[in-house]
Amino acid sequence: MHTSQEKEELEKLLTSGQKVVLYNLGRDKYFRLLASVKVGNIDVAEYLIKKGLAKSYDGGVKTSW
């Protein structure tokens, strides 16, 4: 579930006018697109994790929030 705070943070990054780059492209077992995302020099996943708005996940057992 996405919180309004997470959405606001993503909107700020994505509408900042900086270049958006997708890398490490792949597919998961359900054929969904997977990608790492950078906005300018900011890794979006790292940014959200540092702000406590996301957790890393390696495909194993999910932990509770």
PyMOL Python script that loads the backbone (N, CA, C, O; Angstrom):
from pymol import cmd

cmd.read_pdbstr("""\
ATOM      1  N   MET A   1       0.847  -1.180   0.000  1.00  0.00           N
ATOM      2  CA  MET A   1       0.000   0.000   0.000  1.00  0.00           C
ATOM      3  C   MET A   1       0.892   1.243   0.000  1.00  0.00           C
ATOM      4  O   MET A   1       1.875   1.309   0.737  1.00  0.00           O
ATOM      5  N   HIS A   2       0.548   2.204  -0.814  1.00  0.00           N
ATOM      6  CA  HIS A   2       1.323   3.434  -0.904  1.00  0.00           C
ATOM      7  C   HIS A   2       0.707   4.498  -0.007  1.00  0.00           C
ATOM      8  O   HIS A   2      -0.499   4.739  -0.044  1.00  0.00           O
ATOM      9  N   THR A   3       1.544   5.121   0.789  1.00  0.00           N
ATOM     10  CA  THR A   3       1.059   6.190   1.654  1.00  0.00           C
ATOM     11  C   THR A   3       1.079   7.505   0.898  1.00  0.00           C
ATOM     12  O   THR A   3       1.767   7.630  -0.116  1.00  0.00           O
ATOM     13  N   SER A   4       0.337   8.478   1.377  1.00  0.00           N
ATOM     14  CA  SER A   4       0.342   9.781   0.717  1.00  0.00           C
ATOM     15  C   SER A   4       1.720  10.424   0.835  1.00  0.00           C
ATOM     16  O   SER A   4       2.137  11.150  -0.067  1.00  0.00           O
ATOM     17  N   GLN A   5       2.435  10.167   1.936  1.00  0.00           N
ATOM     18  CA  GLN A   5       3.779  10.731   2.096  1.00  0.00           C
ATOM     19  C   GLN A   5       4.729  10.143   1.048  1.00  0.00           C
ATOM     20  O   GLN A   5       5.530  10.869   0.458  1.00  0.00           O
ATOM     21  N   GLU A   6       4.639   8.844   0.819  1.00  0.00           N
ATOM     22  CA  GLU A   6       5.481   8.202  -0.187  1.00  0.00           C
ATOM     23  C   GLU A   6       5.177   8.786  -1.565  1.00  0.00           C
ATOM     24  O   GLU A   6       6.093   9.096  -2.326  1.00  0.00           O
ATOM     25  N   LYS A   7       3.895   8.937  -1.883  1.00  0.00           N
ATOM     26  CA  LYS A   7       3.506   9.510  -3.173  1.00  0.00           C
ATOM     27  C   LYS A   7       4.043  10.927  -3.329  1.00  0.00           C
ATOM     28  O   LYS A   7       4.548  11.289  -4.391  1.00  0.00           O
ATOM     29  N   GLU A   8       3.935  11.725  -2.279  1.00  0.00           N
ATOM     30  CA  GLU A   8       4.427  13.103  -2.331  1.00  0.00           C
ATOM     31  C   GLU A   8       5.929  13.141  -2.572  1.00  0.00           C
ATOM     32  O   GLU A   8       6.409  13.947  -3.369  1.00  0.00           O
ATOM     33  N   GLU A   9       6.678  12.275  -1.891  1.00  0.00           N
ATOM     34  CA  GLU A   9       8.128  12.225  -2.077  1.00  0.00           C
ATOM     35  C   GLU A   9       8.475  11.828  -3.508  1.00  0.00           C
ATOM     36  O   GLU A   9       9.363  12.423  -4.120  1.00  0.00           O
ATOM     37  N   LEU A  10       7.780  10.825  -4.045  1.00  0.00           N
ATOM     38  CA  LEU A  10       8.025  10.406  -5.423  1.00  0.00           C
ATOM     39  C   LEU A  10       7.662  11.510  -6.408  1.00  0.00           C
ATOM     40  O   LEU A  10       8.394  11.747  -7.369  1.00  0.00           O
ATOM     41  N   GLU A  11       6.551  12.180  -6.181  1.00  0.00           N
ATOM     42  CA  GLU A  11       6.148  13.282  -7.058  1.00  0.00           C
ATOM     43  C   GLU A  11       7.199  14.378  -7.074  1.00  0.00           C
ATOM     44  O   GLU A  11       7.529  14.912  -8.132  1.00  0.00           O
ATOM     45  N   LYS A  12       7.732  14.717  -5.891  1.00  0.00           N
ATOM     46  CA  LYS A  12       8.779  15.745  -5.816  1.00  0.00           C
ATOM     47  C   LYS A  12       9.980  15.356  -6.661  1.00  0.00           C
ATOM     48  O   LYS A  12      10.505  16.167  -7.424  1.00  0.00           O
ATOM     49  N   LEU A  13      10.408  14.111  -6.519  1.00  0.00           N
ATOM     50  CA  LEU A  13      11.564  13.645  -7.286  1.00  0.00           C
ATOM     51  C   LEU A  13      11.280  13.644  -8.783  1.00  0.00           C
ATOM     52  O   LEU A  13      12.071  14.158  -9.574  1.00  0.00           O
ATOM     53  N   LEU A  14      10.146  13.066  -9.163  1.00  0.00           N
ATOM     54  CA  LEU A  14       9.850  12.876 -10.578  1.00  0.00           C
ATOM     55  C   LEU A  14       9.488  14.159 -11.307  1.00  0.00           C
ATOM     56  O   LEU A  14       9.615  14.228 -12.529  1.00  0.00           O
ATOM     57  N   THR A  15       9.042  15.170 -10.588  1.00  0.00           N
ATOM     58  CA  THR A  15       8.692  16.441 -11.231  1.00  0.00           C
ATOM     59  C   THR A  15       9.761  17.506 -11.016  1.00  0.00           C
ATOM     60  O   THR A  15       9.525  18.690 -11.254  1.00  0.00           O
ATOM     61  N   SER A  16      10.934  17.079 -10.566  1.00  0.00           N
ATOM     62  CA  SER A  16      12.013  18.032 -10.286  1.00  0.00           C
ATOM     63  C   SER A  16      12.702  18.532 -11.553  1.00  0.00           C
ATOM     64  O   SER A  16      13.517  19.452 -11.491  1.00  0.00           O
ATOM     65  N   GLY A  17      12.382  17.936 -12.699  1.00  0.00           N
ATOM     66  CA  GLY A  17      12.998  18.354 -13.952  1.00  0.00           C
ATOM     67  C   GLY A  17      14.313  17.652 -14.233  1.00  0.00           C
ATOM     68  O   GLY A  17      14.944  17.906 -15.259  1.00  0.00           O
ATOM     69  N   GLN A  18      14.734  16.773 -13.335  1.00  0.00           N
ATOM     70  CA  GLN A  18      15.976  16.036 -13.541  1.00  0.00           C
ATOM     71  C   GLN A  18      15.721  14.814 -14.426  1.00  0.00           C
ATOM     72  O   GLN A  18      14.593  14.341 -14.556  1.00  0.00           O
ATOM     73  N   LYS A  19      16.791  14.327 -15.021  1.00  0.00           N
ATOM     74  CA  LYS A  19      16.721  13.163 -15.897  1.00  0.00           C
ATOM     75  C   LYS A  19      16.362  11.912 -15.098  1.00  0.00           C
ATOM     76  O   LYS A  19      16.928  11.667 -14.033  1.00  0.00           O
ATOM     77  N   VAL A  20      15.414  11.117 -15.619  1.00  0.00           N
ATOM     78  CA  VAL A  20      15.017   9.850 -15.005  1.00  0.00           C
ATOM     79  C   VAL A  20      15.656   8.722 -15.815  1.00  0.00           C
ATOM     80  O   VAL A  20      15.495   8.653 -17.034  1.00  0.00           O
ATOM     81  N   VAL A  21      16.387   7.834 -15.122  1.00  0.00           N
ATOM     82  CA  VAL A  21      17.080   6.730 -15.782  1.00  0.00           C
ATOM     83  C   VAL A  21      16.623   5.406 -15.177  1.00  0.00           C
ATOM     84  O   VAL A  21      16.613   5.243 -13.957  1.00  0.00           O
ATOM     85  N   LEU A  22      16.244   4.462 -16.041  1.00  0.00           N
ATOM     86  CA  LEU A  22      15.918   3.096 -15.624  1.00  0.00           C
ATOM     87  C   LEU A  22      17.109   2.213 -15.979  1.00  0.00           C
ATOM     88  O   LEU A  22      17.636   2.296 -17.088  1.00  0.00           O
ATOM     89  N   TYR A  23      17.540   1.359 -15.031  1.00  0.00           N
ATOM     90  CA  TYR A  23      18.649   0.444 -15.288  1.00  0.00           C
ATOM     91  C   TYR A  23      18.400  -0.859 -14.539  1.00  0.00           C
ATOM     92  O   TYR A  23      17.438  -0.958 -13.777  1.00  0.00           O
ATOM     93  N   ASN A  24      19.247  -1.851 -14.743  1.00  0.00           N
ATOM     94  CA  ASN A  24      19.048  -3.192 -14.176  1.00  0.00           C
ATOM     95  C   ASN A  24      17.673  -3.743 -14.561  1.00  0.00           C
ATOM     96  O   ASN A  24      16.955  -4.285 -13.720  1.00  0.00           O
ATOM     97  N   LEU A  25      17.322  -3.600 -15.820  1.00  0.00           N
ATOM     98  CA  LEU A  25      16.012  -4.046 -16.290  1.00  0.00           C
ATOM     99  C   LEU A  25      15.915  -5.567 -16.303  1.00  0.00           C
ATOM    100  O   LEU A  25      16.878  -6.261 -16.628  1.00  0.00           O
ATOM    101  N   GLY A  26      14.750  -6.067 -15.948  1.00  0.00           N
ATOM    102  CA  GLY A  26      14.512  -7.508 -15.947  1.00  0.00           C
ATOM    103  C   GLY A  26      13.035  -7.798 -15.773  1.00  0.00           C
ATOM    104  O   GLY A  26      12.203  -6.891 -15.788  1.00  0.00           O
ATOM    105  N   ARG A  27      12.720  -9.075 -15.609  1.00  0.00           N
ATOM    106  CA  ARG A  27      11.339  -9.515 -15.395  1.00  0.00           C
ATOM    107  C   ARG A  27      11.306 -10.441 -14.188  1.00  0.00           C
ATOM    108  O   ARG A  27      12.267 -11.164 -13.927  1.00  0.00           O
ATOM    109  N   ASP A  28      10.196 -10.417 -13.451  1.00  0.00           N
ATOM    110  CA  ASP A  28      10.043 -11.343 -12.329  1.00  0.00           C
ATOM    111  C   ASP A  28       9.323 -12.607 -12.802  1.00  0.00           C
ATOM    112  O   ASP A  28       9.057 -12.768 -13.993  1.00  0.00           O
ATOM    113  N   LYS A  29       9.011 -13.498 -11.862  1.00  0.00           N
ATOM    114  CA  LYS A  29       8.395 -14.771 -12.238  1.00  0.00           C
ATOM    115  C   LYS A  29       7.000 -14.610 -12.830  1.00  0.00           C
ATOM    116  O   LYS A  29       6.496 -15.536 -13.465  1.00  0.00           O
ATOM    117  N   TYR A  30       6.367 -13.458 -12.636  1.00  0.00           N
ATOM    118  CA  TYR A  30       5.050 -13.172 -13.218  1.00  0.00           C
ATOM    119  C   TYR A  30       5.172 -12.306 -14.473  1.00  0.00           C
ATOM    120  O   TYR A  30       4.171 -11.821 -15.000  1.00  0.00           O
ATOM    121  N   PHE A  31       6.419 -12.114 -14.952  1.00  0.00           N
ATOM    122  CA  PHE A  31       6.754 -11.351 -16.145  1.00  0.00           C
ATOM    123  C   PHE A  31       6.505  -9.849 -15.992  1.00  0.00           C
ATOM    124  O   PHE A  31       6.372  -9.135 -16.986  1.00  0.00           O
ATOM    125  N   ARG A  32       6.443  -9.370 -14.742  1.00  0.00           N
ATOM    126  CA  ARG A  32       6.339  -7.928 -14.507  1.00  0.00           C
ATOM    127  C   ARG A  32       7.712  -7.303 -14.731  1.00  0.00           C
ATOM    128  O   ARG A  32       8.738  -7.928 -14.461  1.00  0.00           O
ATOM    129  N   LEU A  33       7.726  -6.075 -15.223  1.00  0.00           N
ATOM    130  CA  LEU A  33       8.974  -5.357 -15.452  1.00  0.00           C
ATOM    131  C   LEU A  33       9.594  -4.948 -14.127  1.00  0.00           C
ATOM    132  O   LEU A  33       8.914  -4.399 -13.260  1.00  0.00           O
ATOM    133  N   LEU A  34      10.881  -5.213 -13.969  1.00  0.00           N
ATOM    134  CA  LEU A  34      11.641  -4.784 -12.802  1.00  0.00           C
ATOM    135  C   LEU A  34      12.713  -3.822 -13.280  1.00  0.00           C
ATOM    136  O   LEU A  34      13.322  -4.041 -14.327  1.00  0.00           O
ATOM    137  N   ALA A  35      12.949  -2.759 -12.526  1.00  0.00           N
ATOM    138  CA  ALA A  35      13.992  -1.809 -12.889  1.00  0.00           C
ATOM    139  C   ALA A  35      14.436  -1.034 -11.663  1.00  0.00           C
ATOM    140  O   ALA A  35      13.658  -0.803 -10.737  1.00  0.00           O
ATOM    141  N   SER A  36      15.693  -0.639 -11.674  1.00  0.00           N
ATOM    142  CA  SER A  36      16.188   0.321 -10.696  1.00  0.00           C
ATOM    143  C   SER A  36      15.986   1.693 -11.323  1.00  0.00           C
ATOM    144  O   SER A  36      16.064   1.835 -12.543  1.00  0.00           O
ATOM    145  N   VAL A  37      15.726   2.703 -10.497  1.00  0.00           N
ATOM    146  CA  VAL A  37      15.401   4.035 -11.009  1.00  0.00           C
ATOM    147  C   VAL A  37      16.282   5.076 -10.342  1.00  0.00           C
ATOM    148  O   VAL A  37      16.457   5.074  -9.123  1.00  0.00           O
ATOM    149  N   LYS A  38      16.838   5.970 -11.163  1.00  0.00           N
ATOM    150  CA  LYS A  38      17.572   7.123 -10.651  1.00  0.00           C
ATOM    151  C   LYS A  38      16.926   8.388 -11.191  1.00  0.00           C
ATOM    152  O   LYS A  38      16.517   8.445 -12.351  1.00  0.00           O
ATOM    153  N   VAL A  39      16.841   9.390 -10.347  1.00  0.00           N
ATOM    154  CA  VAL A  39      16.406  10.722 -10.758  1.00  0.00           C
ATOM    155  C   VAL A  39      17.591  11.630 -10.466  1.00  0.00           C
ATOM    156  O   VAL A  39      17.935  11.866  -9.308  1.00  0.00           O
ATOM    157  N   GLY A  40      18.213  12.139 -11.531  1.00  0.00           N
ATOM    158  CA  GLY A  40      19.471  12.857 -11.332  1.00  0.00           C
ATOM    159  C   GLY A  40      20.485  11.874 -10.775  1.00  0.00           C
ATOM    160  O   GLY A  40      20.704  10.809 -11.352  1.00  0.00           O
ATOM    161  N   ASN A  41      21.108  12.226  -9.651  1.00  0.00           N
ATOM    162  CA  ASN A  41      22.065  11.332  -8.989  1.00  0.00           C
ATOM    163  C   ASN A  41      21.438  10.554  -7.845  1.00  0.00           C
ATOM    164  O   ASN A  41      22.150   9.880  -7.101  1.00  0.00           O
ATOM    165  N   ILE A  42      20.132  10.631  -7.686  1.00  0.00           N
ATOM    166  CA  ILE A  42      19.448  10.007  -6.551  1.00  0.00           C
ATOM    167  C   ILE A  42      18.877   8.650  -6.952  1.00  0.00           C
ATOM    168  O   ILE A  42      18.073   8.556  -7.879  1.00  0.00           O
ATOM    169  N   ASP A  43      19.300   7.597  -6.244  1.00  0.00           N
ATOM    170  CA  ASP A  43      18.709   6.273  -6.417  1.00  0.00           C
ATOM    171  C   ASP A  43      17.386   6.284  -5.657  1.00  0.00           C
ATOM    172  O   ASP A  43      17.375   6.449  -4.437  1.00  0.00           O
ATOM    173  N   VAL A  44      16.283   6.113  -6.359  1.00  0.00           N
ATOM    174  CA  VAL A  44      14.952   6.258  -5.764  1.00  0.00           C
ATOM    175  C   VAL A  44      14.718   5.249  -4.639  1.00  0.00           C
ATOM    176  O   VAL A  44      14.167   5.611  -3.599  1.00  0.00           O
ATOM    177  N   ALA A  45      15.122   4.007  -4.823  1.00  0.00           N
ATOM    178  CA  ALA A  45      14.924   2.990  -3.780  1.00  0.00           C
ATOM    179  C   ALA A  45      15.686   3.365  -2.514  1.00  0.00           C
ATOM    180  O   ALA A  45      15.123   3.335  -1.420  1.00  0.00           O
ATOM    181  N   GLU A  46      16.963   3.718  -2.653  1.00  0.00           N
ATOM    182  CA  GLU A  46      17.764   4.108  -1.485  1.00  0.00           C
ATOM    183  C   GLU A  46      17.153   5.318  -0.784  1.00  0.00           C
ATOM    184  O   GLU A  46      17.104   5.375   0.445  1.00  0.00           O
ATOM    185  N   TYR A  47      16.695   6.272  -1.566  1.00  0.00           N
ATOM    186  CA  TYR A  47      16.093   7.491  -1.025  1.00  0.00           C
ATOM    187  C   TYR A  47      14.867   7.167  -0.172  1.00  0.00           C
ATOM    188  O   TYR A  47      14.735   7.666   0.946  1.00  0.00           O
ATOM    189  N   LEU A  48      13.967   6.325  -0.704  1.00  0.00           N
ATOM    190  CA  LEU A  48      12.751   5.967   0.029  1.00  0.00           C
ATOM    191  C   LEU A  48      13.058   5.111   1.257  1.00  0.00           C
ATOM    192  O   LEU A  48      12.405   5.254   2.290  1.00  0.00           O
ATOM    193  N   ILE A  49      14.044   4.227   1.151  1.00  0.00           N
ATOM    194  CA  ILE A  49      14.437   3.400   2.296  1.00  0.00           C
ATOM    195  C   ILE A  49      15.003   4.273   3.408  1.00  0.00           C
ATOM    196  O   ILE A  49      14.648   4.098   4.573  1.00  0.00           O
ATOM    197  N   LYS A  50      15.883   5.214   3.060  1.00  0.00           N
ATOM    198  CA  LYS A  50      16.473   6.111   4.065  1.00  0.00           C
ATOM    199  C   LYS A  50      15.415   6.950   4.770  1.00  0.00           C
ATOM    200  O   LYS A  50      15.562   7.270   5.950  1.00  0.00           O
ATOM    201  N   LYS A  51      14.355   7.306   4.063  1.00  0.00           N
ATOM    202  CA  LYS A  51      13.281   8.103   4.652  1.00  0.00           C
ATOM    203  C   LYS A  51      12.270   7.237   5.406  1.00  0.00           C
ATOM    204  O   LYS A  51      11.316   7.761   5.982  1.00  0.00           O
ATOM    205  N   GLY A  52      12.472   5.917   5.406  1.00  0.00           N
ATOM    206  CA  GLY A  52      11.568   5.010   6.104  1.00  0.00           C
ATOM    207  C   GLY A  52      10.260   4.767   5.372  1.00  0.00           C
ATOM    208  O   GLY A  52       9.286   4.312   5.972  1.00  0.00           O
ATOM    209  N   LEU A  53      10.231   5.068   4.074  1.00  0.00           N
ATOM    210  CA  LEU A  53       9.009   4.923   3.284  1.00  0.00           C
ATOM    211  C   LEU A  53       8.982   3.642   2.462  1.00  0.00           C
ATOM    212  O   LEU A  53       7.990   3.348   1.795  1.00  0.00           O
ATOM    213  N   ALA A  54      10.081   2.873   2.510  1.00  0.00           N
ATOM    214  CA  ALA A  54      10.162   1.610   1.773  1.00  0.00           C
ATOM    215  C   ALA A  54      11.129   0.690   2.509  1.00  0.00           C
ATOM    216  O   ALA A  54      11.923   1.132   3.339  1.00  0.00           O
ATOM    217  N   LYS A  55      11.045  -0.591   2.189  1.00  0.00           N
ATOM    218  CA  LYS A  55      11.965  -1.590   2.733  1.00  0.00           C
ATOM    219  C   LYS A  55      12.569  -2.358   1.574  1.00  0.00           C
ATOM    220  O   LYS A  55      11.929  -2.554   0.541  1.00  0.00           O
ATOM    221  N   SER A  56      13.815  -2.795   1.756  1.00  0.00           N
ATOM    222  CA  SER A  56      14.428  -3.613   0.710  1.00  0.00           C
ATOM    223  C   SER A  56      13.809  -5.008   0.750  1.00  0.00           C
ATOM    224  O   SER A  56      13.374  -5.479   1.801  1.00  0.00           O
ATOM    225  N   TYR A  57      13.778  -5.652  -0.399  1.00  0.00           N
ATOM    226  CA  TYR A  57      13.207  -6.992  -0.510  1.00  0.00           C
ATOM    227  C   TYR A  57      14.020  -7.766  -1.539  1.00  0.00           C
ATOM    228  O   TYR A  57      14.210  -7.299  -2.662  1.00  0.00           O
ATOM    229  N   ASP A  58      14.498  -8.946  -1.161  1.00  0.00           N
ATOM    230  CA  ASP A  58      15.352  -9.734  -2.049  1.00  0.00           C
ATOM    231  C   ASP A  58      14.649 -10.940  -2.665  1.00  0.00           C
ATOM    232  O   ASP A  58      15.294 -11.783  -3.290  1.00  0.00           O
ATOM    233  N   GLY A  59      13.348 -11.025  -2.493  1.00  0.00           N
ATOM    234  CA  GLY A  59      12.591 -12.132  -3.063  1.00  0.00           C
ATOM    235  C   GLY A  59      12.310 -13.248  -2.081  1.00  0.00           C
ATOM    236  O   GLY A  59      11.604 -14.200  -2.415  1.00  0.00           O
ATOM    237  N   GLY A  60      12.849 -13.151  -0.872  1.00  0.00           N
ATOM    238  CA  GLY A  60      12.627 -14.179   0.143  1.00  0.00           C
ATOM    239  C   GLY A  60      11.349 -13.930   0.917  1.00  0.00           C
ATOM    240  O   GLY A  60      10.411 -13.311   0.414  1.00  0.00           O
ATOM    241  N   VAL A  61      11.324 -14.414   2.135  1.00  0.00           N
ATOM    242  CA  VAL A  61      10.163 -14.244   3.011  1.00  0.00           C
ATOM    243  C   VAL A  61      10.037 -12.775   3.392  1.00  0.00           C
ATOM    244  O   VAL A  61      11.008 -12.150   3.821  1.00  0.00           O
ATOM    245  N   LYS A  62       8.844 -12.232   3.234  1.00  0.00           N
ATOM    246  CA  LYS A  62       8.608 -10.825   3.567  1.00  0.00           C
ATOM    247  C   LYS A  62       8.502 -10.653   5.069  1.00  0.00           C
ATOM    248  O   LYS A  62       7.913 -11.480   5.766  1.00  0.00           O
ATOM    249  N   THR A  63       9.087  -9.554   5.563  1.00  0.00           N
ATOM    250  CA  THR A  63       8.972  -9.232   6.982  1.00  0.00           C
ATOM    251  C   THR A  63       7.831  -8.248   7.184  1.00  0.00           C
ATOM    252  O   THR A  63       7.435  -7.548   6.253  1.00  0.00           O
ATOM    253  N   SER A  64       7.315  -8.197   8.375  1.00  0.00           N
ATOM    254  CA  SER A  64       6.231  -7.278   8.702  1.00  0.00           C
ATOM    255  C   SER A  64       6.765  -5.854   8.800  1.00  0.00           C
ATOM    256  O   SER A  64       7.933  -5.651   9.129  1.00  0.00           O
ATOM    257  N   TRP A  65       5.929  -4.885   8.522  1.00  0.00           N
ATOM    258  CA  TRP A  65       6.296  -3.478   8.682  1.00  0.00           C
ATOM    259  C   TRP A  65       6.286  -3.155  10.148  1.00  0.00           C
ATOM    260  O   TRP A  65       6.565  -2.019  10.532  1.00  0.00           O
TER     261      TRP A  65
END
""", "prot")
cmd.dss("prot")
cmd.show_as("cartoon", "prot")
cmd.util.cbc("prot")
cmd.orient("prot")
